[in-house]
């Protein structure tokens, strides 16, 4: 057996599909719960539920296809995907169409596409790829290059302006750096560095972004603007109580007091209608899915797959955390959807693709003795 | 070597796995934070948010801006806002709406079935959680009765609202128009967010034309309300911006006099200042009381008004189309003089009829025996038809059409009322297009005496008379003088000067005005009913529009003719002759007293405005 072969040899998996059934099952439960909430949040618009189901099916097919591709291929393609994503980001700056006052979309004729979505996966992939090549312990040069890999796209996205996605991309990259084994001394140093540049970053924010942060700090100050959203969503959740007002009978969302109740604020609908019991299930499901991802990372055999798997899992959880935290008024309003529950397709496709990669990592296992 | 590499890899993956466990801890901490927050909101603060959610439904309510008031040129109020008590209902808060309405009706006897019908209609146009007016204008006593029974009616409350009131009633109804409750069609022509608290909208007249100026900008307040809809506490407030105050060019005193003078007749009076196109009075008779529309007119009363044979809702001054009759003769004379078809000294012989060469038909003069030898001045003074027949035959229809166009007959004056219609100046092309018939030479003759197809509005006549007095200067007539906005800015109506009529020889104006002066002053003048004893000089022209042409009535005394078939009388004038200050057009349907009415109105004008004496 050629031990120095470039191609790792995988154990033949007898199953035709590369599905991690635990992960798949958890996702399915979350998706079904999401559709039930959406039916109520959309004011019982079956059309919206059907459209959402179509998107979910499309995204699931992509997930299963991506699960089929063995991880070493991803490793091989990583620099290309990253480079392509970066190129698209720059293209969007040049000729992006204005969508909702922000330059995020690239019109490909057939459909409109957000390059920032690619970066949610491409940045942690690139960071994992980079650290996979470097050996522990890491010197400062390695860290500086890693910082460029992460923050150049993250800042480009935040500048679009899409603060929410920018933060998620940065968080996905940073989680890789943390997991790769950066020393706590450097970590402390970096955190104090971030604290120092924060005032500088504040000036880079758009007015509406600044406004959101200010409103978050003092929502009662601005009852007709963004603060109004937070107040209304807190009322919706709080009035749900322990078991909620019942499916389809949340007055806050059905009388339109709750803004964006089918998209970004959908968690408030479930809070109002299913109460503490229903909301805790949503939070637990998100956490369990992420934990399953971390478990896959734990069993992963290469640095690249381990870092990537953990990063995808934690990024998924972080976006859920940012969304739920925003809706409950402990984080600023940044426009991050609740994955697999909020109405809308782009982020959902991205993360189900990510889970496809996770399944690929989980189901393609290198025989250890063959590696020796 | 090999083992060291494997060891290193092993060490690296051990570090990474340790970090993974840190990540799990991090994840659990974050989940814990979310769950704690959730428990805080839903378990510990449940009561607070549950009440907030109940109270929430009216937490942000719009405040209607006070509608701008309308005044006359001297600051006399023509349209005012008066505070009234209104019984309002929020349908969402009411358990059994029909039962509640019936109970309210038995509690307050002045509530009629019309009120209930009206409410049911307006309800469909509002959101169910907004407050909808049910009964307007409650008396003090009714307010007291309801207040002591309020506990029985959740969702019903008494609000103090401003309501439109027109102190002059029917005197200025056709100028001001009226406001009424908004309907589906109104909703389509407005910015709905700005009308969230508004129940009334301008339907006709000035109220409609200047709706956006009069309405103002909606305000908002965030209020805490209890279950029955009473405001407990105003949390924050953004005041509305009230609508602009409009000063009209109308002189309320003169308007009233003109309205009185027209009493009992059908017709219109338009008085214009011979200065910048200002309309001083605009009367259409009979009229109606616009206050009925504000209160919400019942279907029965509305149909009675709309279908009345006298058509009180119809604005005759700007919408009524009438043949101008002999009032056009001075204008035709101007064209004839300008183009050299006639001179002031030339005379013709009038046997009482005119015949076109080669045609048997006799075009009759109004005076059967004829006027004999007659020149231009006398032809205008006695309104000789034959003179103008022969002039028309020389000039041809194109010249007549041209002079009518120049003076604005048959065209929109673009006055600030949406009700205006244009009228007709006939021409061979027009007749072919609209009637599919060819133009006969006889059509030219009757067009020159303002009969036939020519149709004008009283406003067009008044505006043309201004131009006659001002030697061809033309203005766009208007009712708005200035608007004063909420922030104190004063916007004055920009006078639009139209393209003037220029004559080769300015003496022509004097020739015509001399002739028009003798219409009143000459013993044979047709304007004798105006009277020769006025304290000011007048240049005038009368007209008699035939409603029914036919020999059967020609010899009869007018009282023997059915009223609806009697001739309309017209009168145009400007005064004083040398320095025109004012112009008037009067039209009275089926009655001859236009000149006498004009006299009353002009007397009223000069009672307060001294004629400027020309000093030489």
HADDOCK unambig.tbl for C-alpha pairs under 7 A between the chains (distance, minus, plus):
assign (segid A and resid 136 and name CA) (segid B and resid 12 and name CA) 6.35 0.50 0.50
assign (segid A and resid 179 and name CA) (segid B and resid 16 and name CA) 5.53 0.50 0.50
assign (segid A and resid 179 and name CA) (segid B and resid 19 and name CA) 5.38 0.50 0.50
assign (segid A and resid 179 and name CA) (segid B and resid 20 and name CA) 6.64 0.50 0.50
assign (segid A and resid 180 and name CA) (segid B and resid 16 and name CA) 5.85 0.50 0.50
assign (segid A and resid 181 and name CA) (segid B and resid 15 and name CA) 6.14 0.50 0.50
assign (segid A and resid 181 and name CA) (segid B and resid 16 and name CA) 5.91 0.50 0.50
assign (segid A and resid 235 and name CA) (segid B and resid 49 and name CA) 5.06 0.50 0.50
assign (segid A and resid 235 and name CA) (segid B and resid 52 and name CA) 6.61 0.50 0.50
assign (segid A and resid 235 and name CA) (segid B and resid 53 and name CA) 5.93 0.50 0.50
assign (segid A and resid 236 and name CA) (segid B and resid 53 and name CA) 6.98 0.50 0.50
assign (segid A and resid 237 and name CA) (segid B and resid 41 and name CA) 6.82 0.50 0.50
assign (segid A and resid 237 and name CA) (segid B and resid 42 and name CA) 6.48 0.50 0.50
assign (segid A and resid 238 and name CA) (segid B and resid 41 and name CA) 4.64 0.50 0.50
assign (segid A and resid 238 and name CA) (segid B and resid 42 and name CA) 4.37 0.50 0.50
assign (segid A and resid 238 and name CA) (segid B and resid 45 and name CA) 6.51 0.50 0.50
assign (segid A and resid 238 and name CA) (segid B and resid 46 and name CA) 5.19 0.50 0.50
assign (segid A and resid 238 and name CA) (segid B and resid 49 and name CA) 5.05 0.50 0.50
assign (segid A and resid 238 and name CA) (segid B and resid 50 and name CA) 6.77 0.50 0.50
assign (segid A and resid 239 and name CA) (segid B and resid 42 and name CA) 6.67 0.50 0.50
assign (segid A and resid 239 and name CA) (segid B and resid 46 and name CA) 5.59 0.50 0.50
assign (segid A and resid 239 and name CA) (segid B and resid 49 and name CA) 4.82 0.50 0.50
assign (segid A and resid 239 and name CA) (segid B and resid 50 and name CA) 4.12 0.50 0.50
assign (segid A and resid 239 and name CA) (segid B and resid 53 and name CA) 6.41 0.50 0.50
assign (segid A and resid 240 and name CA) (segid B and resid 42 and name CA) 6.30 0.50 0.50
assign (segid A and resid 241 and name CA) (segid B and resid 42 and name CA) 4.39 0.50 0.50
assign (segid A and resid 241 and name CA) (segid B and resid 43 and name CA) 5.78 0.50 0.50
assign (segid A and resid 241 and name CA) (segid B and resid 46 and name CA) 5.38 0.50 0.50
assign (segid A and resid 242 and name CA) (segid B and resid 42 and name CA) 6.20 0.50 0.50
assign (segid A and resid 242 and name CA) (segid B and resid 43 and name CA) 6.17 0.50 0.50
assign (segid A and resid 276 and name CA) (segid B and resid 38 and name CA) 6.82 0.50 0.50
assign (segid A and resid 276 and name CA) (segid B and resid 39 and name CA) 6.89 0.50 0.50
assign (segid A and resid 276 and name CA) (segid B and resid 42 and name CA) 6.13 0.50 0.50
assign (segid A and resid 280 and name CA) (segid B and resid 35 and name CA) 6.70 0.50 0.50
assign (segid A and resid 283 and name CA) (segid B and resid 31 and name CA) 6.96 0.50 0.50
assign (segid A and resid 287 and name CA) (segid B and resid 31 and name CA) 6.99 0.50 0.50
assign (segid A and resid 291 and name CA) (segid B and resid 24 and name CA) 7.00 0.50 0.50
assign (segid A and resid 294 and name CA) (segid B and resid 20 and name CA) 6.94 0.50 0.50
assign (segid A and resid 298 and name CA) (segid B and resid 17 and name CA) 6.12 0.50 0.50
assign (segid A and resid 303 and name CA) (segid B and resid 13 and name CA) 6.96 0.50 0.50
assign (segid A and resid 325 and name CA) (segid B and resid 34 and name CA) 6.76 0.50 0.50
